[in-house]
Amino acid sequence: MVPSNDDPIAAWRSIVGLVHASLAEGGEQELDRRADAESLTLRETVHHVVEANVVAASIVIAALGSPACVYDWSWLQPFGPWLLRMRHGERELGPSLTLLGALNDYVAALVEPLPDGLARTVRLRDAPDAPLRTTTVADVLRAEVEHARGHFARDLPP
């Protein structure tokens, strides 16, 4: 059963299982198949989601350590030329899967003991010249869960 977003930490932890289940479902023969010219392969999607978890983890760490700080992640443009430069389609999955498991455990371990951890905020700049927006750690975790589900999940509850 997939945890609901009512428990952001449990939902965040579920990303690892979601990725592994998608890989098991797709199998080796599906790793590099592209549904159409615009879509990502399963291999590229895994690397993309892991990369997004790295950024989300960094945002959470900033919010926990320096509440209400500004975090500019407008430099991240994860499609098109970015994918080519990062070579996601050519890399093995092992290091990314190892990082994903450790990183998601690490972030959960940072947030869980803090009574106000999920409520701490960060001011985000999402795009160049975009206005800052304030968000909570809980919302950062929820957004990344939804991002991963959007790439991998089928028929999962919200």
C-alpha positions as CSV (number, residue, x, y, z in Angstrom):
1,M,0.0,0.0,0.0
2,V,1.3,3.5,-0.9
3,P,1.1,6.0,2.0
4,S,-1.0,9.0,1.5
5,N,0.5,12.5,1.5
6,D,-1.1,13.1,4.9
7,D,2.1,11.6,6.3
8,P,4.8,13.4,4.2
9,I,7.7,11.4,5.7
10,A,6.1,8.0,5.0
11,A,5.2,9.2,1.5
12,W,8.8,10.5,0.9
13,R,10.1,7.1,2.0
14,S,7.8,5.3,-0.5
15,I,9.6,6.9,-3.4
16,V,12.4,4.2,-3.2
17,G,9.9,1.4,-3.4
18,L,8.0,3.1,-6.2
19,V,11.2,3.3,-8.3
20,H,12.2,-0.3,-7.6
21,A,8.7,-1.6,-8.4
22,S,8.7,0.3,-11.7
23,L,12.1,-1.3,-12.6
24,A,10.8,-4.8,-11.6
25,E,7.7,-4.2,-13.7
26,G,9.5,-3.0,-16.7
27,G,12.4,-5.4,-16.6
28,E,15.8,-5.1,-18.3
29,Q,14.2,-5.1,-21.8
30,E,12.2,-1.9,-21.0
31,L,15.1,0.2,-19.6
32,D,15.9,1.9,-22.8
33,R,12.6,1.7,-24.8
34,R,11.1,5.1,-25.7
35,A,7.4,5.3,-26.1
36,D,7.7,8.2,-28.5
37,A,10.3,10.7,-29.5
38,E,9.4,13.1,-26.7
39,S,9.3,10.6,-23.8
40,L,12.0,9.5,-21.4
41,T,13.2,6.0,-21.2
42,L,12.8,4.1,-17.9
43,R,16.5,4.5,-17.3
44,E,16.4,8.3,-17.9
45,T,13.3,8.6,-15.7
46,V,15.0,6.8,-12.8
47,H,18.1,9.2,-13.1
48,H,15.7,12.2,-13.4
49,V,13.7,11.3,-10.3
50,V,16.9,10.6,-8.3
51,E,18.3,14.0,-9.4
52,A,15.0,15.6,-8.3
53,N,15.3,13.9,-4.9
54,V,18.8,15.3,-4.5
55,V,17.5,18.8,-5.1
56,A,14.5,18.3,-2.9
57,A,16.8,17.0,-0.1
58,S,19.0,20.0,-0.5
59,I,16.0,22.3,-0.2
60,V,14.8,20.5,3.0
61,I,18.3,20.7,4.5
62,A,18.3,24.5,3.8
63,A,14.9,24.9,5.4
64,L,15.9,22.9,8.5
65,G,19.2,24.5,9.0
66,S,18.4,28.1,8.0
67,P,14.6,28.5,8.2
68,A,13.1,31.0,5.9
69,C,16.3,31.3,3.8
70,V,16.2,31.8,0.1
71,Y,16.9,28.7,-2.1
72,D,17.4,29.5,-5.8
73,W,17.0,26.4,-7.9
74,S,16.2,28.2,-11.1
75,W,19.4,26.7,-12.6
76,L,17.8,23.3,-12.9
77,Q,16.4,22.7,-16.4
78,P,16.0,18.9,-16.4
79,F,15.0,18.3,-20.0
80,G,16.4,18.6,-23.5
81,P,20.0,19.7,-23.5
82,W,20.3,19.0,-19.8
83,L,19.5,15.3,-20.4
84,L,22.1,15.1,-23.1
85,R,24.8,16.8,-21.0
86,M,24.0,14.5,-18.0
87,R,24.0,11.4,-20.2
88,H,21.2,9.8,-18.2
89,G,20.4,7.4,-21.0
90,E,23.9,5.9,-21.0
91,R,24.5,5.5,-17.2
92,E,24.0,2.4,-15.1
93,L,21.4,2.6,-12.4
94,G,23.2,1.1,-9.4
95,P,24.8,4.3,-8.1
96,S,21.6,6.3,-8.5
97,L,19.5,3.6,-6.7
98,T,22.0,3.4,-3.9
99,L,22.0,7.2,-3.5
100,L,18.2,7.3,-3.6
101,G,17.8,4.9,-0.7
102,A,20.4,6.5,1.4
103,L,19.3,10.0,0.7
104,N,15.6,9.4,1.4
105,D,16.5,7.7,4.7
106,Y,18.8,10.6,5.6
107,V,16.2,13.3,4.9
108,A,13.6,11.4,6.9
109,A,16.1,11.0,9.8
110,L,16.7,14.7,9.8
111,V,13.1,15.7,9.8
112,E,11.5,13.1,12.1
113,P,13.1,14.1,15.5
114,L,12.3,17.8,15.0
115,P,8.8,18.7,16.4
116,D,8.5,21.6,13.9
117,G,10.6,20.0,11.1
118,L,7.7,19.6,8.7
119,A,6.6,23.2,9.3
120,R,9.9,24.9,8.7
121,T,10.0,27.0,5.7
122,V,12.2,28.0,2.8
123,R,11.7,30.7,0.2
124,L,12.1,29.3,-3.3
125,R,13.0,30.8,-6.6
126,D,11.8,28.2,-9.1
127,A,12.7,30.0,-12.4
128,P,15.0,32.8,-13.4
129,D,13.4,36.1,-12.5
130,A,10.5,34.4,-10.8
131,P,9.2,35.8,-7.5
132,L,10.1,34.0,-4.3
133,R,7.5,31.7,-2.9
134,T,7.4,30.4,0.7
135,T,6.9,26.6,1.2
136,T,7.2,24.2,4.1
137,V,9.4,21.1,4.4
138,A,6.2,19.0,4.3
139,D,5.2,20.6,1.0
140,V,8.6,20.0,-0.5
141,L,8.4,16.3,0.4
142,R,4.8,16.1,-0.9
143,A,5.7,17.8,-4.2
144,E,8.6,15.4,-4.8
145,V,6.4,12.4,-4.0
146,E,3.8,13.7,-6.5
147,H,6.6,14.2,-9.1
148,A,7.8,10.6,-8.7
149,R,4.3,9.2,-8.8
150,G,3.6,11.2,-11.9
151,H,6.6,9.5,-13.6
152,F,6.1,6.0,-12.2
153,A,2.8,5.3,-10.5
154,R,-0.3,3.8,-12.0
155,D,-3.6,3.7,-10.2
156,L,-2.2,4.9,-6.9
157,P,-4.2,6.8,-4.3
158,P,-3.3,10.5,-3.9
